[in-house]
Amino acid sequence: MNLLRRCLIFQLIWTFLPGMTLLPYDVTAAQTTQERPYITTADAELRKGPGAKYDVIRTIPRDTRIEVVSKEGSWLKVQSQYGREPGYIDGQYARPIAGAATKSKTFLGPGTYITTGEVNLREGPGTKYKVLRRIPKDTRINVIRIDGDWLRVESKKGNPPGYIDKRFAEKMP
């Protein structure tokens, strides 16, 4: 009798809940991760979604540094640092950069920063905006706010304000 009851319950569950899984969680669900630098190990097709069935946006060349913001199965979601469309690459074509997670710059907010390389000063926070001028490496800059991956810079000498990519600046002590 007990065995018959178990079989009936199992059959009812199986019949009325076809989407039910015996796994403790859905393995196809997005697995979030911290934003982390990776490097491509081969030319990788950046796709609109996590799978080969999605259209290719563009090809990312081998040995390109990319920022991975999440994972979906074996697919890595890549966020552009240049304002381009995000997409997915197959995880077999990229690997985390060893030790890169511990190398992070601190952006504490407004204050004096120094450029770590020659950088474009742009009209707005993204590469789609016009370049106003180039700022040389080792130039002190006055940051008034942080806007995502961009620093809003104002001149103390009367030059026009603009934005620079925060990867090219470090806060002064």
C-alpha positions as CSV (number, residue, x, y, z in Angstrom):
1,M,0.0,0.0,0.0
2,N,2.8,2.4,0.9
3,L,4.6,1.7,-2.3
4,L,1.4,2.2,-4.4
5,R,0.8,5.6,-2.7
6,R,4.4,6.7,-3.5
7,C,4.0,5.6,-7.2
8,L,0.7,7.5,-7.5
9,I,2.3,10.7,-5.9
10,F,5.3,10.4,-8.2
11,Q,3.0,9.9,-11.3
12,L,0.9,13.0,-10.3
13,I,3.9,15.1,-9.8
14,W,5.4,13.9,-13.1
15,T,2.1,14.5,-15.0
16,F,1.3,18.0,-13.6
17,L,4.7,19.5,-13.2
18,P,6.5,18.7,-16.5
19,G,9.0,21.5,-16.0
20,M,10.1,20.0,-12.7
21,T,13.8,19.0,-12.4
22,L,15.4,16.6,-10.0
23,L,18.5,18.9,-9.8
24,P,18.8,21.2,-6.8
25,Y,19.0,24.3,-9.2
26,D,18.6,25.1,-12.8
27,V,22.0,24.6,-14.5
28,T,21.0,26.8,-17.4
29,A,20.3,29.8,-15.2
30,A,22.8,32.7,-15.3
31,Q,25.6,32.3,-12.8
32,T,26.7,35.8,-11.8
33,T,30.3,36.5,-11.1
34,Q,32.3,39.6,-10.2
35,E,33.6,41.7,-13.1
36,R,36.9,40.0,-13.9
37,P,39.6,40.4,-16.6
38,Y,40.1,37.6,-19.0
39,I,42.3,37.2,-22.0
40,T,41.2,35.5,-25.3
41,T,43.2,32.4,-26.1
42,A,42.0,32.3,-29.8
43,D,39.9,34.5,-32.1
44,A,36.5,34.5,-30.4
45,E,33.1,35.3,-31.9
46,L,31.2,37.7,-29.7
47,R,27.5,36.7,-30.0
48,K,24.2,38.4,-29.1
49,G,23.3,35.6,-26.7
50,P,24.8,32.6,-24.8
51,G,25.0,30.1,-27.6
52,A,26.1,29.4,-31.2
53,K,22.5,29.9,-32.4
54,Y,22.8,33.7,-31.7
55,D,24.1,36.2,-34.3
56,V,27.8,37.2,-34.3
57,I,28.4,40.8,-33.3
58,R,32.1,40.8,-34.2
59,T,35.2,38.7,-33.7
60,I,37.5,39.5,-30.8
61,P,41.1,38.8,-31.7
62,R,43.4,36.3,-29.8
63,D,45.3,37.8,-26.8
64,T,42.7,40.6,-26.3
65,R,41.9,41.6,-22.7
66,I,38.2,41.4,-22.0
67,E,36.0,42.1,-19.0
68,V,33.7,39.2,-18.0
69,V,30.7,40.3,-16.0
70,S,28.8,37.0,-15.7
71,K,28.6,33.4,-16.9
72,E,25.7,31.4,-18.4
73,G,26.7,27.8,-18.6
74,S,30.0,27.7,-20.6
75,W,29.4,31.1,-22.0
76,L,31.0,34.3,-20.7
77,K,29.1,37.6,-20.9
78,V,31.6,40.3,-22.0
79,Q,31.1,44.0,-21.2
80,S,32.9,46.5,-23.5
81,Q,35.0,49.1,-21.9
82,Y,34.6,51.3,-25.0
83,G,30.9,51.7,-25.0
84,R,30.3,48.9,-27.6
85,E,27.4,46.4,-27.4
86,P,27.9,43.7,-24.8
87,G,27.8,40.0,-25.9
88,Y,28.8,36.4,-25.1
89,I,31.8,34.3,-26.1
90,D,32.3,30.6,-25.6
91,G,34.3,30.1,-22.4
92,Q,36.8,27.7,-24.1
93,Y,38.3,30.7,-26.0
94,A,39.2,32.8,-22.9
95,R,40.9,32.4,-19.5
96,P,41.1,34.5,-16.4
97,I,44.2,36.7,-16.2
98,A,46.3,35.3,-13.3
99,G,46.6,37.7,-10.4
100,A,44.6,40.4,-12.1
101,A,41.7,40.3,-9.6
102,T,44.1,41.5,-6.9
103,K,45.4,44.4,-9.0
104,S,42.6,46.9,-8.8
105,K,42.8,50.7,-8.8
106,T,40.9,52.6,-6.2
107,F,38.6,55.4,-7.4
108,L,37.5,57.1,-4.3
109,G,35.6,59.9,-6.0
110,P,36.5,63.5,-6.8
111,G,40.0,64.8,-6.3
112,T,43.4,65.0,-8.0
113,Y,44.4,62.1,-10.3
114,I,47.3,61.5,-12.5
115,T,47.1,60.0,-16.0
116,T,48.9,56.7,-16.5
117,G,49.1,56.9,-20.2
118,E,48.2,59.3,-23.0
119,V,44.4,59.6,-23.0
120,N,41.6,61.1,-25.1
121,L,39.5,63.8,-23.4
122,R,36.0,63.4,-24.8
123,E,32.8,65.4,-24.8
124,G,30.8,62.6,-23.0
125,P,31.3,59.4,-21.1
126,G,32.0,56.9,-23.9
127,T,33.9,56.4,-27.1
128,K,31.0,57.5,-29.2
129,Y,31.7,61.1,-28.1
130,K,34.0,63.5,-29.9
131,V,37.6,63.7,-28.8
132,L,38.3,67.3,-27.6
133,R,42.1,66.8,-27.2
134,R,44.8,64.3,-25.9
135,I,46.1,64.5,-22.4
136,P,49.7,63.4,-22.0
137,K,50.9,60.7,-19.6
138,D,51.7,61.9,-16.0
139,T,49.4,64.9,-16.2
140,R,47.6,65.9,-13.0
141,I,43.8,66.2,-13.6
142,N,41.0,67.4,-11.5
143,V,38.2,64.8,-11.3
144,I,34.8,66.1,-10.2
145,R,32.8,62.9,-10.5
146,I,32.9,59.3,-11.6
147,D,30.4,58.2,-14.2
148,G,30.7,54.4,-14.7
149,D,34.0,53.7,-16.3
150,W,34.6,57.4,-17.0
151,L,36.0,60.3,-15.0
152,R,34.5,63.8,-15.4
153,V,37.5,66.2,-15.6
154,E,37.5,69.9,-15.2
155,S,40.4,72.2,-15.9
156,K,41.7,74.7,-13.3
157,K,43.2,76.6,-16.2
158,G,40.0,77.3,-18.1
159,N,40.3,74.4,-20.7
160,P,37.0,72.8,-21.6
161,P,35.7,70.0,-19.3
162,G,35.3,66.5,-20.5
163,Y,35.6,62.8,-19.8
164,I,38.5,60.3,-19.8
165,D,38.5,56.5,-19.5
166,K,39.3,55.7,-15.8
167,R,41.7,53.0,-16.8
168,F,44.2,55.7,-17.7
169,A,44.2,57.5,-14.3
170,E,45.1,56.9,-10.7
171,K,44.1,58.8,-7.6
172,M,46.9,60.9,-6.1
173,P,47.8,60.1,-2.5
